[in-house]
């Protein structure tokens, strides 16, 4: 789908230009908390799966003889953010020129692993051990309101334990919508016909009545809580069914098209957090994981930053965008023209609550992360070496969630918070 077509889709959803009130949907009648508060801040995660190369965007190490930098590129700086200006990825410069004042780049994050699955878990939970919740699930589970879909997971990593019930998988091709409107029945190996509309209404009314009787007669304590939860679930299911048209995912695999659904859910308050993965430009087989032909990094960065430039104007004023990858790429090119895995990477925070116009952290001449002072963001030899936990603690603080309850051994990067 072209950028023009995607903008048309956003306009239809009432998002472009801040036209959220144009959405005539039932949840908009709910009382809202004060817009702009950290407690109601929403988060869009874009996860670049495969491992991007900071040397093609965030680490202009052209003076280093130990890092292979892209050709036809130069060191540049816009809005206080140094970056790699690659001729084949002009949207990187264009993005920083337009949104650099809202963007904080965090450089030199060490993930402390090199396997994709372990790195994804560490990047999103600060631990390679199973059983933890990821940053998006924690933020969704601590929502001060009761969004219908607390964390909308379209694609990418998802780790839930305590807040597993907050994660709702929308599916890369709109599977959730097809479940809600009954279309999934016709897609099964044994297709089945659904009930008529009148029969469905009767069944829903009967289920709700049973739940209400249970809630009114259940003993105090756990029984009453279960009864109330059953009534709330029945009501939420009805509202979700009303939203099935909105939850249909676009047919294009282009990132800008796949962002339309999470943008709609976040802007309308249906969700507090959303996760979308971005694996590759034009579906190339290795995506960001460029063990061969590292020059493909330029294509990926170009599509990523072009998509960000297109969709950011459609965001609500209280939404933070988090863009990250599970790892970086080795400083030197290998024998097949690519770069292998590397434990140091970068991330971007954009939008609400972010102290923009800066890069916090940096890389030395060997692409190793340098320690920083968490309060000022300045490089400091006696400072803190940045880990995934510092990024996660920062996100929780941005969302009015106490990081100390969920993150061990890492504090927020206060300099990144406005």
Secondary structure, 3 states (H helix, E strand, C coil): CCHHHHHHHHHHCCCHHHCHHHCCCHHHHCCCCCCCCHHHCEEEEEECCCCCCHHHCCCCCCCCCCCCCCCCEEEEEECCEEEEEECCCHHHHHHHHHHHHHEEEEEEEECCCCCHHHHHHHHHHCCCCCCCCCHHHHHHHCCCCCCCCCEEECCCCCCCCCCHHHEEECCCCCHHHHHHHCCHHHHCCCCCCCCCHHHHHHHHHHHHHHHHHHHHHCCCCHHHHHHHHHHHHHHHHHHHHHCCCCCCCCCCCCHHHHHHHHHHHHHCCCCCEEEEECCCHHHCCCCCCCCECCCHHHHHHHHHHHHHHHHHHHCCCCEEEEEECCCEECCCCCCCECCCEECEEEEEEEECCECCCEEECCECCCCCECCECCCCCCECCCCECCEHHHHHHHHHHHCCCCHHHCCCCCCCCHHHEC
